[in-house]
């Protein structure tokens, strides 16, 4: 068999319904569109939000919250991860975190969170710190530097 001799199976396609061809076809006169109204008009369609005088769903529901148009996506690093990967008095920046496998990209900002405990004093550089992470790092004798 080759592509030049392919045939469609019988009854695989249906002929389209020819409307508006007189009363004998069963879809003459109004062509199955009924009388008047938005759906009877050519080139018009029902709008998704219109509910025929009833208050539309998107106006019945309460408005909630806010979503930023261009949110900043931080790469998250916990201080427990820093404690396991780095030794005392180490200067820890985004490039060191990438080398240790804690973050995936140097193009996205890094945020340090305070989950876990840290006992080694180290200087940590990042774009953002949570308040608990800042307190735990300074209590351990380290420094916090915002890039």
Residue pairs with C-beta under 8 A, 6 or more apart in sequence:
17 27
18 25
18 27
19 25
19 27
19 28
19 31
19 32
20 27
20 28
20 29
20 31
21 27
21 28
22 28
23 29
30 40
33 39
33 40
34 40
38 44
38 45
38 46
39 45
39 46
49 56
49 57
49 58
50 56
51 57
72 109
73 108
74 108
74 109
74 110
74 111
74 127
74 128
75 103
75 104
75 105
75 108
75 109
75 110
75 111
76 111
76 113
77 97
77 102
77 103
77 110
77 111
77 112
77 113
77 126
78 112
78 113
78 114
78 115
78 116
79 112
79 113
79 114
79 115
79 116
79 117
79 118
79 133
79 136
79 137
80 115
80 116
80 117
80 118
81 102
81 116
82 92
82 102
82 112
82 118
82 122
82 124
83 116
83 117
83 118
83 119
83 120
85 100
85 102
86 92
86 96
86 100
86 120
86 122
87 120
87 122
88 120
88 121
88 122
89 121
89 122
89 123
90 96
90 120
90 122
90 123
91 122
91 123
91 125
92 122
92 123
92 124
92 125
93 124
93 125
93 126
93 147
94 103
94 106
94 110
94 125
94 126
94 147
95 106
97 103
97 110
98 104
98 105
98 106
103 110
109 126
109 127
109 128
110 126
110 127
110 128
111 126
111 127
111 128
111 129
111 130
112 124
112 126
112 128
112 129
112 130
112 133
112 137
113 130
113 132
113 133
114 130
114 131
114 132
114 133
114 134
114 135
114 136
117 136
118 136
118 137
118 140
118 142
119 140
120 140
120 142
121 140
121 141
121 142
122 137
122 142
123 142
123 143
123 145
124 137
124 142
124 143
124 144
124 145
125 145
125 146
125 147
126 145
126 146
126 147
127 146
127 147
128 146
129 137
129 144
129 146
134 144
137 143
137 144
138 144
